[in-house]
C-alpha cells in the first residue's frame, strides 16, 4: 500500500538478463525508483533511508560518468 511500484536489485538483474532495458536511462529510472522507494518506506533517521540516499548519490554519479564515456565514444 505504501509503495505502488516496487523495485529491487533482483528484479533489475532479471530485467538485464531478459534484455528488458532498451536504454541506460531505463536502467537509471529503475535504480532511482528503488532508492526512492526505500526512502519513502523508511523514516529519515534510519540507516535504511540514509543508505538509500548514499546509494542513489553514488549510483547517479557513476552512471553520469558512464554516459559521458558513451557520448565520447559515439554510442547511441
C-alpha positions in Angstrom: 0.0 0.0 0.0 2.9 2.4 0.7 5.0 1.5 -2.4 2.9 1.5 -5.6 5.8 0.5 -7.9 8.2 -1.9 -6.1 11.7 -2.3 -7.5 14.8 -4.2 -6.2 18.2 -5.3 -7.4 17.0 -8.8 -8.1 14.3 -7.5 -10.4 16.8 -5.2 -12.1 19.1 -8.2 -12.7 16.3 -10.2 -14.1 15.5 -7.4 -16.5 19.1 -7.2 -17.6 19.2 -10.9 -18.2 16.0 -10.8 -20.2 17.2 -7.8 -22.3 14.3 -5.6 -21.0 16.4 -2.4 -20.7 16.5 -0.7 -24.1 18.5 2.3 -22.8 20.7 3.2 -20.0 18.1 5.7 -19.0 15.6 2.9 -18.5 18.0 1.3 -16.1 18.7 4.6 -14.3 15.0 5.1 -13.8 14.6 1.7 -12.1 17.7 2.4 -9.9 16.2 5.7 -8.9 12.8 4.2 -8.2 14.4 1.5 -6.0 16.2 4.1 -3.9 13.3 6.5 -3.7 11.0 3.6 -2.6 13.4 2.8 0.3 13.4 6.5 1.3 9.6 6.5 1.1 9.1 3.4 3.2 11.7 4.2 5.8 11.9 7.1 8.2 14.7 9.7 7.5 16.6 8.9 10.7 17.0 5.2 9.9 20.1 3.6 8.4 18.0 2.3 5.6 16.9 5.8 4.5 20.4 7.1 4.8 21.8 4.1 3.0 19.4 4.6 0.1 20.4 8.3 -0.1 24.1 7.4 -0.3 23.4 4.6 -2.8 21.3 6.9 -5.0 24.0 9.6 -5.0 26.9 7.2 -5.7 24.9 5.4 -8.4 23.9 8.6 -10.2 27.5 9.8 -10.1 28.7 6.5 -11.6 26.0 6.4 -14.3 26.8 10.0 -15.3 30.4 9.0 -15.9 29.2 6.1 -18.0 27.0 8.4 -20.0 29.9 10.8 -20.6 32.2 7.9 -21.8 29.4 6.6 -24.1 28.9 10.0 -25.6 32.7 10.4 -26.2 32.7 7.1 -28.0 29.6 7.9 -30.0 27.3 5.2 -28.6 23.6 5.7 -29.4 
